[in-house]
Amino acid sequence: DLTKLSLEERERKLEKWIQTEIESPFDLEQGPLFRGKLIRISEEEWVLLCNMHHIISDGWSMEILLQEWMAFYENAIGEKQAELEPLPVQYTDFAQWQREWLKDEVLNQQLAYWKEELSGELPVLMLPMDRPRPPVQTHHGLTHNVLLSRSLLDKLNELSRQEGATLFMTLLASYQSFLARYTGQTDIIVGSPIANRNYREIEGLIGFFVNTLVYRADLSNAPAFQELLSQVRIKALKAYEYQDVPFEKIVEVIQPERNTSYSPIFQTMFTLQNMGQELPELHGRNIEVMES
């Protein structure tokens, strides 16, 4: 309860708690892998601080969790009966199914595609830098926010429709074109997370399902953007077809050259986050999600 502190002290205390939680490690053997703290800021403002290890959740899971919390909250204050759909399967069912299905011929077929797609020399992305690459990755960086205008987004969606592509494919092609321009390289490899929830039975589960796909673009003949988009579209559809094999298994089979100063296979990722755009309504109460 921080209500007795000054506004400045509340903010300082809250920031300290958040930072402490971020820096507190998880014990994967003993748990817990989910920690929470409810902090009272004022008479009308509360902060629910949650920390989950990625091994038990992903972005899709967080949206499910938020929706269920809101349902139980409304039930607790008597505004609405909490009605959650029964789950047809549990995460352990999915894990067992994946282990039984993704083996032998199926696994070999999936790996064969990725071995061919990632054959030959895997280039290191050489973006122009203002300082030498450190010998060991620090994972320290900054965030730069840019807001796309509605008119630009409409044009991107229209271009996608004209070319028979999704918005993700159009933006990925743009990103790979951008990387080629600023590096002078023509073999551009980008990683991207995928929800990997291909079956309706697992759409409502909380757990780690997300996988990483690899998109490799060839810009050696200076293709026009429509040509590049067509190439990216074909590569993306193929990647979706072979998305079930875990990325770590691909790395294990490909055995790329290792270097502590950069990640193997690709050094940049592209994500189009199209979930969590609208927060549940709380009948006059405001809710805001903050990520740290």
C-alpha positions as CSV (number, residue, x, y, z in Angstrom):
1,D,0.0,0.0,0.0
2,L,1.7,3.2,-1.2
3,T,-1.2,5.6,-0.5
4,K,0.5,7.3,2.4
5,L,3.6,8.2,0.4
6,S,4.0,11.3,-1.7
7,L,3.4,11.0,-5.4
8,E,7.2,11.2,-6.1
9,E,7.9,8.5,-3.5
10,R,5.2,6.3,-4.9
11,E,6.7,6.4,-8.4
12,R,10.2,5.8,-7.0
13,K,9.0,2.8,-4.9
14,L,6.9,1.4,-7.8
15,E,9.9,1.6,-10.2
16,K,12.1,0.0,-7.6
17,W,9.7,-2.9,-7.1
18,I,9.4,-3.4,-10.9
19,Q,13.1,-3.4,-11.4
20,T,13.7,-5.8,-8.5
21,E,11.1,-8.2,-10.0
22,I,12.7,-8.0,-13.4
23,E,16.1,-8.8,-12.0
24,S,14.8,-11.7,-9.8
25,P,15.6,-15.1,-11.5
26,F,13.3,-18.0,-11.8
27,D,14.1,-21.5,-10.4
28,L,13.0,-23.8,-13.2
29,E,13.2,-26.8,-10.9
30,Q,11.5,-25.5,-7.8
31,G,9.3,-22.7,-9.2
32,P,7.2,-20.8,-9.0
33,L,7.3,-19.7,-12.7
34,F,4.6,-17.0,-12.1
35,R,4.8,-14.2,-9.6
36,G,2.4,-11.5,-8.9
37,K,2.0,-8.5,-6.6
38,L,-1.0,-6.1,-6.2
39,I,0.1,-2.6,-5.4
40,R,-2.3,0.2,-4.2
41,I,-1.2,3.5,-5.6
42,S,-4.2,5.6,-4.5
43,E,-7.9,5.3,-3.6
44,E,-8.8,4.6,-7.3
45,E,-5.5,3.4,-8.8
46,W,-3.9,0.0,-8.5
47,V,-1.0,-1.8,-10.2
48,L,-1.0,-5.5,-10.8
49,L,2.6,-6.5,-11.2
50,C,3.0,-9.9,-13.0
51,N,6.1,-11.8,-13.9
52,M,6.0,-15.0,-15.9
53,H,8.8,-17.1,-17.3
54,H,8.6,-17.5,-21.0
55,I,8.7,-21.3,-20.7
56,I,5.0,-21.2,-19.6
57,S,3.6,-18.4,-21.7
58,D,3.8,-16.4,-24.9
59,G,2.1,-13.3,-26.3
60,W,-1.1,-15.1,-27.2
61,S,-1.2,-16.6,-23.6
62,M,-1.0,-13.1,-22.0
63,E,-4.1,-11.9,-23.9
64,I,-6.0,-15.0,-22.7
65,L,-4.8,-14.4,-19.1
66,L,-5.9,-10.8,-19.2
67,Q,-9.3,-11.7,-20.6
68,E,-9.8,-14.3,-17.8
69,W,-8.7,-11.9,-15.1
70,M,-11.2,-9.4,-16.2
71,A,-13.9,-12.0,-16.3
72,F,-13.2,-13.0,-12.7
73,Y,-12.9,-9.3,-11.6
74,E,-16.3,-8.5,-12.9
75,N,-17.6,-11.6,-11.2
76,A,-16.1,-10.6,-7.9
77,I,-17.7,-7.2,-7.9
78,G,-21.0,-8.6,-9.0
79,E,-21.3,-7.0,-12.4
80,K,-21.1,-10.1,-14.5
81,Q,-21.1,-13.9,-14.1
82,A,-17.7,-15.3,-15.1
83,E,-18.2,-17.8,-17.9
84,L,-15.1,-19.4,-19.2
85,E,-15.3,-22.0,-22.0
86,P,-14.2,-25.5,-20.9
87,L,-10.8,-26.5,-22.3
88,P,-10.9,-29.6,-24.5
89,V,-7.2,-30.3,-24.0
90,Q,-4.4,-29.2,-21.7
91,Y,-0.8,-28.2,-22.5
92,T,0.5,-31.6,-21.5
93,D,-1.8,-33.2,-24.1
94,F,-0.3,-30.9,-26.8
95,A,3.2,-31.8,-25.7
96,Q,2.5,-35.5,-25.8
97,W,0.8,-35.2,-29.2
98,Q,3.7,-33.2,-30.6
99,R,6.3,-35.7,-29.3
100,E,4.4,-38.6,-30.9
101,W,3.6,-36.9,-34.2
102,L,6.8,-34.9,-34.9
103,K,9.2,-37.8,-35.4
104,D,10.6,-40.1,-38.1
105,E,9.2,-39.3,-41.5
106,V,7.3,-36.2,-40.5
107,L,10.3,-34.7,-38.7
108,N,12.6,-35.6,-41.6
109,Q,10.3,-34.0,-44.1
110,Q,10.2,-30.8,-42.1
111,L,13.9,-30.7,-41.5
112,A,14.7,-31.4,-45.2
113,Y,13.0,-28.2,-46.2
114,W,14.9,-26.1,-43.7
115,K,18.3,-27.8,-44.6
116,E,17.7,-26.9,-48.2
117,E,16.5,-23.3,-47.4
118,L,19.5,-22.6,-45.2
119,S,22.1,-24.4,-47.2
120,G,25.4,-22.7,-48.2
121,E,27.0,-19.9,-46.4
122,L,24.8,-18.1,-43.9
123,P,25.8,-14.4,-44.1
124,V,26.2,-12.2,-41.0
125,L,24.1,-9.1,-41.3
126,M,26.6,-6.2,-41.5
127,L,24.6,-3.1,-40.6
128,P,26.7,0.1,-40.4
129,M,27.6,0.6,-36.8
130,D,29.0,3.5,-34.8
131,R,31.2,1.3,-32.7
132,P,32.8,-2.2,-33.0
133,R,30.7,-5.2,-32.3
134,P,31.5,-6.5,-28.8
135,P,33.2,-9.9,-28.5
136,V,30.3,-11.2,-26.5
137,Q,26.6,-10.1,-27.0
138,T,25.4,-7.8,-24.3
139,H,21.8,-7.7,-25.5
140,H,21.7,-4.0,-24.5
141,G,19.8,-1.7,-26.8
142,L,17.3,1.1,-27.2
143,T,13.7,1.4,-28.5
144,H,12.8,3.8,-31.2
145,N,9.0,4.3,-31.8
146,V,7.5,5.4,-35.1
147,L,3.8,5.8,-35.6
148,L,2.5,4.9,-39.1
149,S,-0.3,7.1,-40.4
150,R,-3.7,5.7,-41.2
151,S,-3.3,6.7,-44.9
152,L,0.0,4.8,-45.1
153,L,-1.5,1.7,-43.4
154,D,-4.4,1.8,-45.8
155,K,-2.0,1.9,-48.8
156,L,0.0,-1.0,-47.4
157,N,-3.2,-3.0,-47.0
158,E,-4.3,-2.2,-50.5
159,L,-1.0,-3.2,-52.0
160,S,-1.1,-6.4,-50.0
161,R,-4.6,-7.2,-51.5
162,Q,-3.4,-6.4,-55.0
163,E,-0.4,-8.7,-54.8
164,G,-2.3,-11.5,-53.0
165,A,-0.2,-11.1,-49.9
166,T,-0.8,-10.5,-46.3
167,L,0.2,-7.3,-44.5
168,F,2.9,-9.3,-42.7
169,M,4.4,-10.4,-46.1
170,T,4.4,-6.8,-47.4
171,L,6.1,-5.4,-44.3
172,L,8.6,-8.2,-44.2
173,A,9.5,-7.6,-47.9
174,S,9.9,-3.9,-47.0
175,Y,12.1,-4.7,-44.1
176,Q,14.3,-7.1,-46.1
177,S,14.6,-4.5,-48.8
178,F,15.6,-1.9,-46.2
179,L,18.3,-4.2,-44.8
180,A,19.7,-4.9,-48.2
181,R,19.9,-1.2,-49.0
182,Y,21.8,-0.3,-45.8
183,T,24.1,-3.3,-45.7
184,G,24.8,-3.6,-49.4
185,Q,24.1,-7.4,-49.0
186,T,21.8,-9.4,-51.3
187,D,21.3,-12.5,-49.1
188,I,19.1,-11.3,-46.3
189,I,18.0,-13.7,-43.5
190,V,15.4,-12.6,-41.0
191,G,13.8,-14.5,-38.1
192,S,10.2,-14.0,-37.1
193,P,8.0,-15.6,-34.3
194,I,4.8,-17.4,-35.2
195,A,2.0,-18.3,-32.9
196,N,2.1,-22.0,-33.9
197,R,-1.5,-22.6,-32.8
198,N,-2.8,-24.4,-35.9
199,Y,-5.6,-26.3,-34.1
200,R,-8.7,-24.8,-32.6
201,E,-8.4,-27.1,-29.5
202,I,-5.2,-25.2,-28.3
203,E,-6.3,-21.6,-29.1
204,G,-7.6,-21.1,-25.5
205,L,-4.6,-22.6,-23.7
206,I,-2.0,-20.7,-21.7
207,G,1.5,-22.0,-22.5
208,F,4.6,-21.6,-24.7
209,F,3.6,-22.5,-28.3
210,V,5.4,-19.8,-30.2
211,N,8.1,-20.9,-32.7
212,T,10.6,-19.0,-34.8
213,L,10.6,-19.2,-38.6
214,V,13.4,-18.1,-40.9
215,Y,12.8,-16.0,-44.0
216,R,15.6,-15.8,-46.6
217,A,15.4,-13.4,-49.4
218,D,17.5,-13.2,-52.6
219,L,18.0,-9.7,-53.9
220,S,21.0,-10.4,-56.1
221,N,19.3,-9.4,-59.3
222,A,17.9,-6.1,-57.8
223,P,14.3,-7.2,-58.1
224,A,11.4,-4.7,-58.3
225,F,9.4,-4.5,-55.1
226,Q,6.5,-6.5,-56.5
227,E,9.0,-9.3,-57.5
228,L,10.5,-9.3,-54.0
229,L,7.1,-9.4,-52.5
230,S,6.1,-12.4,-54.7
231,Q,9.3,-14.2,-53.6
232,V,8.6,-13.4,-49.9
233,R,5.0,-14.6,-50.2
234,I,6.2,-17.9,-51.6
235,K,8.8,-18.3,-49.0
236,A,6.4,-17.4,-46.2
237,L,3.8,-19.9,-47.4
238,K,6.5,-22.6,-47.5
239,A,7.7,-21.7,-44.0
240,Y,4.1,-22.0,-42.7
241,E,3.9,-25.4,-44.2
242,Y,7.0,-26.5,-42.3
243,Q,6.5,-24.5,-39.1
244,D,6.1,-27.4,-36.7
245,V,9.7,-28.3,-36.2
246,P,11.2,-26.3,-33.3
247,F,13.7,-23.7,-34.3
248,E,16.3,-25.1,-31.8
249,K,16.0,-28.4,-33.7
250,I,16.8,-26.6,-37.0
251,V,19.9,-25.0,-35.4
252,E,21.0,-28.4,-34.1
253,V,20.7,-29.9,-37.6
254,I,22.2,-27.0,-39.5
255,Q,25.1,-26.5,-37.1
256,P,25.9,-22.9,-38.1
257,E,29.2,-21.4,-37.3
258,R,29.1,-20.2,-33.8
259,N,30.4,-16.8,-32.6
260,T,29.7,-15.2,-29.2
261,S,29.4,-11.8,-30.8
262,Y,26.2,-12.5,-32.8
263,S,23.3,-15.0,-33.0
264,P,23.5,-17.9,-35.4
265,I,21.5,-18.1,-38.7
266,F,20.0,-14.6,-38.3
267,Q,20.8,-11.4,-36.4
268,T,17.6,-9.5,-36.7
269,M,13.9,-10.4,-36.2
270,F,10.7,-9.0,-37.6
271,T,7.4,-9.2,-35.7
272,L,3.9,-8.0,-36.6
273,Q,1.9,-8.0,-33.4
274,N,-1.7,-8.1,-34.3
275,M,-3.1,-9.2,-31.0
276,G,-4.0,-7.2,-27.9
277,Q,-5.2,-4.2,-29.8
278,E,-8.4,-3.8,-27.6
279,L,-8.6,-4.1,-23.9
280,P,-11.7,-5.6,-22.2
281,E,-14.3,-3.1,-21.0
282,L,-14.6,-2.7,-17.2
283,H,-17.8,-0.6,-17.0
284,G,-16.4,2.8,-16.3
285,R,-13.0,1.6,-15.1
286,N,-9.8,2.3,-17.1
287,I,-7.3,-0.4,-17.6
288,E,-3.8,0.1,-19.1
289,V,-1.2,-2.6,-19.9
290,M,2.4,-1.7,-19.4
291,E,5.3,-3.9,-20.4
292,S,8.8,-3.8,-18.9
